[in-house]
Amino acid sequence: MSFISTKNIKGDITGGITAGIVALPLALAFGIQAFGGINDPSAASMGALAGLVGATLLGFFAALFGGTPSQISGPTGPMTVITAGLISGVWASSSGNLSTVLITMSLAGLFCGLFQILFGIIKLGKLVRYIPYPVLSGFMSGIGVIIILQQIYPLFGMKSPVLVVDMILDFPEIVSEGFSLEALLLGLGTIAIISLLPKVIKNPNVPVTLVALVVMTLIALPLGLADKYIIGSIPTGLPMPFFANGSVDLSGIDWTLALKHAVIPGLTLAGLGSIDTLLTSVVADNITKTKHDSNQELIGQGIGNAMAGLFCGISGAGATMRTVVNVRSGGRGKISGMVHAMLLLAILLGLGSLVKHVPLAVLAGILITVGWGIIDFRGFRDLRKIPHDDAFVLIVVFLTTVFVDLLTAVGIGMVIACVLFMKRASDMVEKQYDSHEINGFDKENPWPDEGGMPDKAKHSIYVQRLNGPVFFGSITGFKSVMQDIPADVKIVIIRMKNVPFMDQSGLYAMEAAIKELRDRGTQVLMTIVQPQPKYMLNSTGVIPELVPEECVFKTFEDCTYYLRKTLE
């Protein structure tokens, strides 16, 4: 863990306070979204509390123990989509047992944190760079669409269905039954303020989401909205662990159900949160011209999410918008993230009563703008310009994210991307395989070191040049060029200088090709075999059982000398 620097204390305090102000409406909105799938009068207030607790504890401990000093962490759209699915599923499976829902959510957060700590310890932080852009683009765009679809119903003052398909199919029928015009106008007003205010006020440090929240809430107060249209009272005071007396009713909880529903979502949250966080860390690096410690960041995020889970808060990740606000407001060190968390804690301790009047439609408007900002419109605009393989991956991941689930989308996307990459790589390698027949000495097409072949050889000499790895993706081309060697050739030289790697598939393909050549009376020589392929060939006996050691040469000149000595 890097030390806490006080060199920029003033800027860190200013940045932390500004980031905390921006984080408040988002913490409330994401918390309520997470609990949107349960049919309980207290769902909104519980969600608001869970959002605040998660933002406070994750924000503090991730800043304290993390590896990106300027990063602000808290509930995010992608993480909330996972949590919302978890909560709605447990609500249905437990027949509406609210305590089981809270325990399962807490356990999932705890598992998320433990998995992230493990990721950091075994140093998986660098692997995020290997996720292809089409996978990330389709994934994030799908999450943005889900957030928007989920919030359309609250925008109209209605309860949102759980499944995306139901959100789409049921919308015309539900709207026709009547909606709250007041809620719709408040939500649209929120979207208008967030969209238009930055164009009027050019200062990027103005917290437009908070301005929208305050303005639209003040407008809504005289309307006297019914309880179902507002957050309602949320508890104040220090949060308690889920196992503490009075925090959650532990009697009658189906622990088997809770654990069953917590482990896999916990792993999903850990993977998604790690990706989300490390991408934000890269953004922070680009702005501050620093370099984060990715593995330490995962450990910090893990500690923060574990603490949030223990205290019934929702899981989160590094938040790009809040981090950018922090940096632009002067925040550079860990203190900024801790100050942001302490401000939220102060609100949780004493100002919770002021939050109860916030209309749910206002929070829906805030989240719709968040979802809109997550969608990668540039990726969709360039679909016709990018390679067809990349476009296919993007669309598949996008549709799978929206209509199936996030973990399946990432898994399918990575598999397809890897297969397509291997196909492209094998095509490139196959095109690089080169061979030519030398009758004595081919003066028209030698490589620089291929001069000096015996002039009076009785048999033609065939040089098979291999350029690139011999692996499972390229063995089709390898087999093809080896089978093209004329049947009357008696000596084949396999050039291995440009073969840095050989896997098991490539090894067996090489062994089969050499056996076939030997069976028809062809002598096989090998030159400039690199260390890894040499090890593979030695370990399985290809060398020296099929190709004797005296027929394996360190240079092509050595091979030439051998041929001149034996043939002339």
C-alpha positions in Angstrom: 0.0 0.0 0.0 1.4 3.4 -1.0 1.6 6.1 1.7 -0.9 8.8 2.2 0.6 12.1 0.9 -0.4 15.4 2.4 1.5 17.5 -0.2 -1.7 18.4 -2.0 -4.0 18.5 1.1 -6.0 21.6 0.0 -6.6 20.2 -3.5 -7.5 16.8 -2.1 -10.1 18.2 0.3 -11.6 20.4 -2.4 -11.7 17.5 -4.9 -13.1 15.1 -2.3 -15.9 17.4 -1.2 -16.8 18.1 -4.9 -16.7 14.4 -5.7 -18.9 13.6 -2.6 -21.5 16.1 -3.8 -21.6 14.5 -7.2 -21.7 11.0 -5.7 -24.7 11.7 -3.4 -27.5 11.5 -6.0 -25.8 8.7 -7.8 -25.5 6.6 -4.6 -29.2 7.1 -3.9 -30.2 6.4 -7.5 -28.1 3.2 -7.9 -29.2 1.9 -4.5 -32.9 2.4 -5.4 -32.3 0.8 -8.8 -30.7 -2.3 -7.1 -33.9 -2.8 -5.0 -36.2 -2.0 -7.8 -37.2 -5.6 -8.4 -38.8 -6.3 -5.1 -42.4 -5.5 -4.2 -42.1 -4.0 -0.8 -43.2 -0.5 0.4 -39.8 0.1 2.0 -37.8 -0.9 -1.1 -36.9 2.6 -2.1 -35.7 3.7 1.4 -33.7 0.4 1.8 -32.1 0.9 -1.5 -31.2 4.5 -0.8 -29.6 3.4 2.5 -27.7 0.5 0.8 -26.4 2.9 -1.9 -25.2 5.4 0.7 -23.5 2.8 2.8 -21.8 1.2 -0.2 -20.6 4.5 -1.5 -19.3 5.5 2.0 -17.4 2.3 2.9 -16.2 1.3 -0.5 -15.1 4.9 -1.2 -13.1 5.2 2.0 -11.4 1.8 2.1 -10.7 1.6 -1.7 -9.0 5.0 -1.4 -7.0 4.0 1.7 -5.8 0.7 0.4 -6.0 1.1 -3.4 -3.3 1.7 -6.0 -4.9 4.7 -7.8 -4.5 7.7 -5.5 -7.0 10.0 -7.3 -9.7 7.4 -7.9 -13.2 7.8 -6.4 -15.1 4.5 -5.9 -18.7 3.8 -5.3 -21.8 2.2 -6.8 -21.7 2.1 -10.6 -24.2 1.3 -13.4 -22.7 -2.1 -14.4 -22.3 -3.3 -10.8 -25.8 -2.2 -9.9 -27.3 -4.1 -12.9 -25.8 -7.3 -11.4 -27.0 -6.5 -7.9 -30.5 -5.7 -9.1 -30.7 -9.1 -10.8 -29.4 -10.8 -7.7 -31.9 -9.1 -5.4 -34.9 -9.7 -7.7 -34.0 -13.3 -8.1 -33.6 -14.0 -4.4 -36.8 -12.1 -3.7 -38.7 -14.5 -6.0 -36.9 -17.6 -4.8 -37.4 -16.8 -1.1 -41.1 -15.9 -1.5 -40.5 -12.4 -0.6 -38.3 -12.9 2.5 -36.7 -9.5 2.9 -34.1 -10.7 5.4 -32.9 -13.4 3.0 -32.6 -10.8 0.3 -30.4 -8.6 2.5 -28.2 -11.4 3.8 -27.7 -12.7 0.2 -26.8 -9.2 -1.0 -24.4 -8.8 1.9 -22.8 -12.2 1.3 -22.4 -11.5 -2.5 -20.7 -8.2 -1.6 -18.4 -10.0 0.8 -17.5 -12.7 -1.8 -17.0 -10.0 -4.4 -14.4 -8.3 -2.1 -12.6 -11.6 -1.2 -12.4 -12.5 -4.9 -11.0 -9.1 -5.8 -8.4 -9.4 -3.0 -7.4 -12.8 -4.4 -7.2 -11.3 -7.9 -4.8 -8.7 -6.6 -2.7 -11.2 -4.7 -2.2 -13.5 -7.7 -1.6 -10.4 -9.9 -4.4 -10.5 -12.4 -4.6 -6.8 -12.6 -2.6 -6.6 -15.9 -5.0 -9.0 -17.7 -7.6 -6.3 -18.3 -5.5 -5.0 -21.2 -6.2 -8.2 -23.1 -10.0 -7.7 -23.3 -10.7 -6.7 -26.9 -12.4 -3.3 -27.5 -15.5 -4.9 -29.3 -16.2 -6.9 -26.2 -15.9 -3.9 -23.9 -17.9 -1.7 -26.3 -20.8 -4.2 -26.7 -20.8 -5.0 -23.0 -20.9 -1.4 -21.8 -23.5 -0.4 -24.4 -25.7 -3.3 -23.3 -25.4 -2.1 -19.7 -26.4 1.4 -20.7 -29.5 0.1 -22.5 -30.5 -2.0 -19.5 -30.2 1.0 -17.2 -32.3 3.1 -19.5 -35.0 0.4 -19.9 -35.1 -0.2 -16.2 -35.7 3.5 -15.5 -38.3 4.2 -18.1 -41.0 2.8 -15.8 -40.0 4.9 -12.7 -39.9 7.9 -15.1 -43.6 7.3 -15.6 -44.2 6.7 -11.9 -44.5 2.9 -12.3 -42.8 -0.2 -11.0 -40.4 -1.7 -13.5 -40.5 -5.4 -14.5 -37.5 -7.5 -13.7 -36.8 -9.0 -17.1 -35.6 -6.9 -20.1 -38.0 -8.7 -22.4 -40.9 -7.8 -20.1 -39.8 -4.2 -19.9 -40.1 -4.0 -23.7 -43.2 -6.1 -24.2 -45.3 -4.8 -21.3 -44.6 -1.1 -21.8 -47.5 -0.2 -24.2 -50.0 -2.1 -22.0 -48.8 -0.6 -18.7 -48.7 2.9 -20.1 -52.2 2.6 -21.5 -53.4 1.9 -18.0 -52.4 5.3 -16.8 -49.2 6.9 -15.5 -48.2 9.9 -13.4 -47.9 13.0 -15.4 -46.2 14.8 -12.5 -43.6 12.0 -12.3 -42.9 12.2 -16.0 -42.5 16.0 -16.0 -40.1 15.8 -13.0 -38.0 13.1 -14.7 -37.9 15.0 -18.0 -37.0 18.2 -16.2 -34.1 16.3 -14.5 -32.8 15.1 -17.9 -33.1 18.5 -19.4 -31.1 20.2 -16.6 -28.3 17.6 -16.7 -28.2 17.8 -20.5 -28.4 21.6 -20.9 -26.8 23.1 -17.8 -23.2 22.2 -18.9 -23.8 24.1 -22.1 -24.9 27.2 -20.2 -22.4 27.0 -17.4 -19.0 26.1 -18.9 -17.4 25.2 -15.5 -16.9 21.5 -15.4 -16.8 21.4 -11.6 -20.5 22.3 -11.3 -22.2 19.2 -10.0 -25.1 19.2 -12.5 -26.6 16.0 -11.1 -26.9 17.5 -7.7 -28.3 20.7 -9.1 -30.9 18.7 -10.9 -31.7 16.7 -7.8 -32.2 19.8 -5.6 -34.1 21.9 -8.1 -36.6 19.2 -9.1 -37.1 18.1 -5.5 -37.9 21.7 -4.5 -40.3 21.9 -7.5 -41.9 18.6 -6.4 -42.5 19.6 -2.7 -45.6 21.7 -3.3 -47.1 18.9 -5.4 -47.4 16.7 -2.4 -46.5 13.4 -4.2 -47.8 10.2 -2.7 -45.4 8.0 -0.8 -45.0 5.6 -3.7 -43.5 8.4 -5.8 -40.7 9.4 -3.4 -37.8 7.7 -1.6 -39.3 8.0 1.9 -37.5 8.0 5.2 -34.2 6.3 5.4 -32.5 5.3 8.7 -29.8 7.6 10.1 -26.8 6.8 12.2 -23.8 4.5 11.9 -24.5 1.4 9.8 -24.3 -2.0 11.5 -22.9 -5.3 10.2 -25.6 -7.6 8.9 -24.8 -10.1 11.7 -25.3 -7.5 14.5 -28.4 -7.7 16.6 -31.2 -5.7 15.1 -29.5 -5.1 11.8 -31.2 -8.0 10.0 -33.7 -10.5 11.3 -31.6 -13.7 11.1 -34.5 -15.9 12.1 -36.1 -17.9 9.3 -33.4 -17.2 6.8 -32.7 -19.9 4.3 -28.9 -19.9 4.5 -28.5 -22.6 1.8 -30.5 -20.4 -0.6 -28.5 -17.3 0.4 -25.1 -19.0 -0.2 -26.3 -20.6 -3.4 -27.3 -17.2 -4.8 -24.3 -15.3 -3.5 -21.2 -17.1 -4.7 -21.6 -16.8 -8.5 -22.9 -13.3 -8.4 -20.1 -12.4 -6.1 -17.6 -13.7 -8.6 -19.4 -11.9 -11.4 -19.3 -8.7 -9.4 -15.6 -9.2 -8.7 -14.8 -9.7 -12.4 -16.9 -6.8 -13.6 -15.9 -4.5 -10.8 -12.2 -5.2 -11.5 -12.6 -4.4 -15.2 -14.7 -1.3 -14.5 -12.2 -0.1 -11.9 -9.0 -0.7 -13.9 -10.4 1.1 -16.9 -11.1 4.1 -14.7 -7.6 3.8 -13.3 -6.3 4.2 -16.9 -8.5 7.3 -17.3 -7.1 8.8 -14.1 -3.5 8.0 -15.2 -4.1 9.8 -18.5 -5.3 12.9 -16.7 -2.8 13.1 -13.9 0.2 11.8 -15.9 0.8 9.1 -13.2 0.8 5.3 -13.2 -1.4 3.3 -11.0 -0.7 -0.1 -9.3 -3.4 -2.3 -10.8 -2.9 -5.3 -8.4 -2.9 -3.0 -5.3 -6.0 -1.3 -6.7 -7.8 -4.7 -6.8 -6.8 -5.4 -3.2 -8.2 -2.0 -2.1 -11.4 -2.5 -4.1 -11.7 -5.9 -2.5 -11.4 -4.6 1.0 -13.9 -1.8 0.3 -16.5 -4.1 -1.3 -16.1 -6.6 1.5 -16.7 -3.9 4.1 -19.7 -2.6 2.1 -21.1 -6.1 2.0 -20.6 -6.6 5.8 -22.6 -3.5 6.5 -25.4 -4.2 3.9 -24.2 -1.8 1.3 -24.2 -2.5 -2.4 -21.0 -3.3 -4.3 -19.3 -0.8 -6.5 -16.1 0.0 -8.4 -14.0 2.9 -9.5 -16.3 5.5 -10.9 -15.1 7.4 -14.0 -17.2 10.5 -13.8 -16.6 11.0 -10.0 -12.9 10.4 -10.5 -12.7 13.0 -13.3 -14.6 15.5 -11.2 -12.2 14.9 -8.3 -9.1 15.4 -10.4 -10.5 18.5 -12.1 -11.3 19.9 -8.7 -7.7 19.5 -7.5 -7.8 16.0 -6.0 -4.6 14.0 -6.6 -4.1 11.8 -3.5 -5.8 9.2 -1.3 -7.1 11.9 1.0 -9.5 13.0 -1.7 -11.3 9.7 -1.9 -11.4 9.5 1.9 -12.9 13.0 2.2 -15.5 12.1 -0.4 -16.5 9.1 1.8 -16.6 11.2 5.0 -18.9 13.7 3.4 -21.3 10.9 2.5 -21.0 9.5 6.1 -22.0 12.9 7.4 -25.1 12.9 5.2 -25.8 9.3 6.4 -25.5 10.3 10.1 -27.5 13.5 10.2 -29.0 14.6 6.9 -30.9 11.4 5.9 -34.3 13.0 6.7 -33.7 15.6 3.9 -33.4 12.8 1.3 -36.9 11.3 1.9 -38.7 13.9 -0.3 -36.6 13.2 -3.4 -39.0 11.9 -6.2 -38.1 8.5 -7.7 -38.7 10.0 -11.1 -35.9 12.5 -10.5 -33.5 9.7 -9.7 -34.8 7.8 -12.8 -33.9 10.9 -14.9 -30.4 10.9 -13.4 -29.9 7.2 -14.2 -31.2 7.6 -17.7 -28.5 10.2 -18.4 -25.9 7.8 -16.8 -27.1 4.9 -19.1 -27.0 7.2 -22.1 -23.4 8.2 -21.3 -22.3 4.5 -21.0 -23.5 3.6 -24.5 -20.6 3.5 -27.0 -22.2 5.4 -29.9 -18.9 5.7 -31.6 -18.5 1.9 -31.7 -22.0 1.6 -33.4 -21.3 4.4 -35.8 -18.1 2.7 -37.0 -19.7 -0.8 -37.5 -19.4 -0.5 -41.2 -15.8 0.7 -41.1 -14.3 -1.8 -38.7 -13.4 -5.4 -39.6 -16.5 -7.7 -39.9 -15.2 -9.9 -37.2 -15.0 -7.1 -34.7 -18.5 -5.8 -35.7 -19.9 -9.3 -35.2 -18.3 -9.6 -31.7 -19.6 -6.2 -30.7 -23.2 -7.0 -31.8 -23.2 -10.5 -30.2 -21.9 -9.1 -26.9 -24.4 -6.2 -26.9 -27.4 -8.4 -27.6 -26.3 -11.1 -25.1 -25.8 -8.4 -22.4 -29.2 -7.0 -22.9 -31.3 -10.2 -23.3 -29.3 -12.9 -21.4 -26.9 -11.8 -18.7 -23.6 -9.9 -18.3 -21.3 -12.8 -17.4 -22.5 -14.9 -20.4 -22.0 -11.9 -22.6 -18.4 -11.4 -21.6 -17.7 -15.2 -21.8 -19.2 -15.5 -25.2 -17.5 -12.4 -26.4 -14.1 -13.4 -25.2 -14.4 -16.9 -26.8 -15.6 -15.6 -30.1 -12.9 -12.9 -30.1 -10.2 -15.4 -29.3 -11.3 -17.8 -32.0 -11.5 -15.1 -34.6 -8.1 -13.8 -33.6 -6.6 -17.3 -33.8 -8.1 -17.7 -37.3 -6.6 -14.4 -38.4 -3.2 -15.3 -36.8 -3.2 -18.8 -38.5 -4.1 -17.3 -41.8 -1.2 -14.9 -41.5 1.2 -17.7 -40.5 0.0 -20.0 -43.3 0.7 -17.3 -45.9 4.2 -16.9 -44.5 5.2 -20.6 -45.0 7.6 -20.7 -47.9 9.3 -23.6 -49.7 11.5 -24.1 -52.8 13.3 -26.9 -54.5 17.0 -26.7 -55.1 18.7 -28.6 -57.9 22.2 -28.3 -56.8 21.8 -24.6 -56.1 18.9 -22.3 -56.9 20.6 -19.0 -57.7 17.3 -17.2 -58.4 15.7 -17.6 -55.0 18.2 -18.2 -52.2 18.0 -16.6 -48.7 21.3 -14.9 -47.9 22.7 -17.9 -46.0 21.5 -20.5 -48.5 24.4 -20.2 -50.9 27.1 -22.9 -51.3 24.8 -25.9 -51.8 26.5 -28.9 -53.4 26.7 -28.4 -57.2 26.6 -32.1 -58.1 24.0 -33.5 -55.8 22.4 -36.6 -57.2 19.1 -35.7 -55.6 17.1 -32.5 -55.4 17.2 -30.6 -52.1 13.9 -29.1 -50.8 14.0 -26.2 -48.3 10.9 -25.8 -46.2 10.9 -22.3 -44.6 8.6 -21.9 -41.6 7.8 -18.3 -40.5 5.8 -18.0 -37.3 4.7 -20.3 -34.5 3.5 -23.8 -35.3 0.4 -24.1 -33.1 -3.1 -25.5 -33.2 -4.3 -22.5 -35.3 -1.7 -22.9 -38.0 -1.4 -26.7 -38.3 -3.8 -26.8 -41.3 -1.5 -24.7 -43.3 1.6 -26.5 -42.0 0.2 -29.9 -43.0 -0.7 -28.5 -46.4 2.8 -27.2 -47.3 4.4 -30.4 -45.9 2.2 -32.5 -48.1 3.1 -30.5 -51.1 6.7 -31.6 -51.0 7.3 -33.6 -54.2 7.4 -37.4 -53.8 10.8 -37.7 -55.5 12.6 -35.3 -53.1 15.2 -37.2 -51.1 16.4 -34.4 -48.8 14.2 -31.9 -46.9 15.7 -29.1 -44.9 13.2 -27.6 -42.4 14.2 -24.1 -41.5 13.1 -23.2 -37.9 14.8 -19.9 -37.4 11.5 -18.0 -37.4 9.5 -20.5 -35.3 9.6 -19.0 -31.7 6.9 -21.3 -30.3 5.4 -24.7 -30.8 2.5 -26.1 -28.9 1.4 -29.7 -28.5 -0.8 -29.7 -31.6 2.1 -28.2 -33.6 4.5 -30.8 -32.2 2.3 -33.7 -33.2 1.8 -32.3 -36.6 5.5 -31.9 -37.0 6.1 -35.4 -35.8 3.6 -36.9 -38.2 5.0 -34.9 -41.2 8.6 -36.1 -40.4 7.4 -39.7 -40.1 5.6 -39.5 -43.4 8.8 -38.2 -45.1 10.9 -40.9 -43.5 8.5 -43.6 -44.6 9.0 -42.6 -48.2 12.7 -42.6 -47.9 13.3 -38.8 -47.5 16.0 -37.6 -45.2 15.0 -34.7 -42.9 17.4 -32.0 -41.7 16.5 -29.2 -39.3 18.3 -25.9 -39.0 18.4 -23.0 -36.4 15.8 -24.6 -34.0 14.8 -22.1 -31.3 15.0 -23.1 -27.6 11.3 -23.7 -27.0 10.6 -25.8 -30.1 13.9 -27.6 -29.5 12.8 -28.5 -26.0 9.4 -29.8 -27.3 11.1 -31.8 -30.0 13.6 -33.3 -27.5 11.1 -34.0 -24.8 9.0 -36.3 -27.1 11.9 -37.9 -28.9 11.4 -36.4 -32.3 15.0 -35.4 -31.8 17.0 -37.8 -31.9 14.7 -40.7 -32.7 13.2 -39.3 -35.9 15.8 -36.6 -36.6 19.3 -37.6 -35.3 21.3 -35.0 -33.4 23.9 -34.8 -36.3 21.0 -33.8 -38.6 20.1 -30.7 -36.4 22.2 -27.7 -37.2 22.7 -24.4 -35.4 23.2 -22.5 -38.7 22.2 -23.0 -42.3 25.9 -22.8 -43.2 26.6 -25.8 -41.0 23.9 -27.7 -42.8 25.4 -26.7 -46.2 28.8 -27.9 -45.1 27.3 -31.2 -44.0 25.6 -31.7 -47.4 28.7 -30.8 -49.3 30.7 -33.3 -47.3 28.2 -36.1 -47.7 27.0 -35.6 -51.3 30.0 -34.4 -53.2 
